[in-house]
Amino acid sequence: MSKIWFVTGSSRGLGRKFVEAALARGDQVAASARRTADLEDLVESYGDAILPVELDVTDRRSAFEAVERAVERFGRLDVIVNNAGYALIGAVEELSEEQLRDQLETNLFGAVWVIQAVLPHLRKQRSGHIVQVTSAAGLFSMPLGGGYHASKWALEGLNDALAQEVADFGIKVTIIEPGGFATRSGKNPDPLNNGHLAETNAAYDALRQRLASALGAQPAGDPSAAAQTLLKLVDSDNPPLRVLFGTGFYPMLQQVYADRLQTWAQWQDLAAEAQGSLDR
């Protein structure tokens, strides 16, 4: 049976490829974007199978209205893909209050508003699959990404809790953690030059150069392949809570988690001291 999708951030990048893949196999999609004009070619190709929805995810009321339009048009929702987001690049010292708040408004609060809007419908159906696009950056941290990491780590915890809250209603939750993907005109992504940059402090210039060199060595994934993988994921009877898209960061993540466990174990004596005893 064909599925009904609601996808945010549909105008470009992974979101665009997700929409194209769903439509190509005969599914129907409510595709939201800040500019629905970017979706006109898909309307020409797929007609009523796609509903372009203008949406700024930071506007809670608009998120609820967009979801209501989708349900009114298609009758139900099967797959919700929270994809809208961007990366703010800058050292913690360099971030302005406005930049950090904007990052969290889009990446974190925008996802929350969409989740809150769809849940009443999914609970009524007693079915549905919420797919949250986070990032490998939600599992480890690198310098110059503090604001972005903060938003993605928050999404990891939020959706982990959500999965436990909605399981009894037959609702599934999957957190997708992509590595780097070539989402800009087929080019290798450059996370240090993406248009969302803090005002630089020269004290961090050497660090910027080292990080750019390291990230440039990471393989770039194919967004079209990621979209086909997503189709398999949402068709699964028992999808995972978390899944990496891409293999580039997997060795690093193995080391990160091994180091955390080792550090906690090494400091267990101090942890016990911190707990103290109320029997004294």
N, C-alpha and C positions, 0 to 999 in steps of 0.2 A: 504494500500500500504506500502511495506517495506520502511525503511528509510536508508539513507546513513549517516554514522557518521564519524567525525574526532575527535579523542580523544587524548589529550596529557597526558603524565605521565601514560602510559598504562601498564607498566611492573609489577606494584604491587599496593597494597592498594585499595583505592576506584576506581581509574582509571581502574585497572585490572578487578574489578567486573563489572564496567560499560560496558566494552568491552564484557565480557563474557555474560552478560544479553542480550545485543543487538544481538549478534551472535546467542544465543540460541533461540531467537524468530524469526530468519530468516532475520534480518537486515544485512547490509554490513558495514564494519568498516575499516577505515584507522586508524590504531593504532600506534601512535608515541611513541618512547621511546629512551633513550640514548643508550640502548643495545637491538637491535631487537632479539638477541639470546634468550632473556627472553620470547619471544612470539612464539617460534617455536612449542610448544605443541598446541597452538591455530591454527596455520597453518595446522598442521597435522589433527586436528579435523574438521576444517571448510574450508580448501582449499582456493579457490579464493574469498570467502566471506570476508576474512580479508587481508588487505594490511599492512604489517609491514613497518613502516617508521622510519628510524634512524633520530632522531632530538634532538638537544640541543636548547631549546627554546630561549636561550639568543643570538643565532645567527640569526639575522633578515633575512639574505639571505636564510639560510637553512629553515626557517619557510615558506617563500614564495615558495621555491622549493618543500617542502613537500606537501603543499596545491595543487600546480600544479600537482604533481604526483597523488594525490587523485582524483582530478577532471578528469584528463586524464583517470584514471582507471575506475572510476564509473560514470562519466558524470555529476554529480551534488553533492551538499552537502546539507543535511537537518538539521543535528544536529551537532554543534561544541561544544565540551566540553573542556574548558580550565581548566585542572585539575593539571598540573605540578606545583610543588611547594614544599617547605619545611619550617620548623620552626627553626629560629635561636633563641637560648635561652641565655639570659644574661642581666644584668642590663645595662642601657644606658651608664653608666660610663665604663663598661667592654668591650663594642663593639669596635672592630678595624674598621678602615675605610674600609679595604678590605672585612671584613665580612658583614658589612652593605651594601656596594655596591653590593656584590654578592647576598645578600638577595633580594634586589630590582631588580637586573638584571633578576633573575629567576621568582620571584613571580609577579612582576609588568610589567617590560618591556617584558618578555617572553609572557605574555598574550596579550600585545598590539600588538606585531609582528604578532601573530596568527590572531588576530581580523583584522588587516590591510590587511593580506593576503587573508582572506576569504571574506571580504566585497564586493569586485568587483563582485565576483561570485554570492553572495546572492542578491545583488542589481539587477543584470541581471536576475536572476530567479524570483525576487520579492517575495522571500520566504526564510525561514530558521530560525533556532532557535539557538542563542548563549547562552550556559549555562556556567556561570562563577562560579567555585568552589572557594569561599572565605573561610570564617570560622565565627563561632560565635565571634572569635577574631577580626573580622572586625566591630563589633558593640559595643564593650566595651573594656577596657584595664585592664590588670593585670600586676603586677610587674614582671620583668625579661623577658618580651616579647616585649619590645619597638620596636625592629627592625622588628619583625614579625607583630606586630600590625600596624606599619607604612605601610608595604606592603599591608596588607589586608584592612585597611581603605582606602588606595589609590584605590584599586580595586573596593571598594564599590562606591566611587564617580565617577570613570571612567565609570563603567558599567551603573550607573544611568543616566549619561549624554548620553552614547551610546544609551540606550533604547529610549530616546527622539529623538535622531538624526536619527534613522533608522526606526522608526515606520511607516513613510509614504511609505517605500519601502516594507512593509509586513514582516519585519524581527522582530522576537521576541527576547527578552533578559530576562534571568532569573538568578538571583544571588542566588546560594545555599550556605547556611551558616551552615555547619556541626558543631556539638559538637564533643566530643571525640568518635573515632571509633577504634575497635580492629583490626588494619590493619597489625600487625606484628605477624605472626604465631599464630593468634588467641588470643594473649595476650592483656591485658588491656594496652592502650597506656600510655607511660611515657614521657610526654613532657619535662621533665627536664633531660632526658638522651637519647637523640635521635641522637647523633653524630654530631650535629651542635651547639656546645657550645662555648661561649666566654670564654676567660681566666678568671678564677674567682678571685674576690677580696674578701678577708676574711671578709670585712666589711658587705657583703651581705649574709654570710653563714646562719645566723639565719633566714633571710627572705626566703632563699631557702628551708630550712627545713619546715617552716610553709606552704609555697606554695605547696610543694610536697605532704604534708599531705592532704591539701584541695582538690587538683586535684585528688588525689588517690581515693577520695570518690565519684567522678563523675561517673555515669554509662557509660559503653562503649557500643556503638552501633554496630550493626551487618552490615558489609559492603554489604553482599548479600541482606539484606532487603533494604538498601539504594539504591542499583542498581535497584531493582524492583520498588521502589518509583520513581526513575528517569524515568523509562519507562512510568509510568502513567503521569508524568509531561510533557514529550515531546509530548505525545499523546493528551494533553489537547488543546482545541480550544482557551482557554483564560488563559494561564499560568500566575502565579504571577511574579511580578518583583523580589520579595524577598521571600525566604522560608527557614525556619530552617529545618535542618535534625537532628532530635533528640530533646528531651524535657528537657535535663538536665540543660541547661542554661536559659531556658525560664523565670523562676521566677526572676533570677538575672537581665535579660534584662528588665523585667517590672519595677523593682526598679530603674535601671540605667536611663531609660527614664523618669520616674516620678521625679527622683531627678533633672535631667537636667531642666525640665520644671519648677519645683519649684524654683530652683536657679535663672533662668532667670527672673521669676516673681518677686522674692524678690529684685532683683537688677535693676528693671526697672527705678527707679529714677536716679540711677547713669548712666544707659544707655542713658537716656534723656539728662543728663548733658554733656555726651561725644559728643552728636550730636551737641549741641550748636545751634546757630542761626546766619544766615547771615544778619538778619534785624537790628542788633544792630548798 
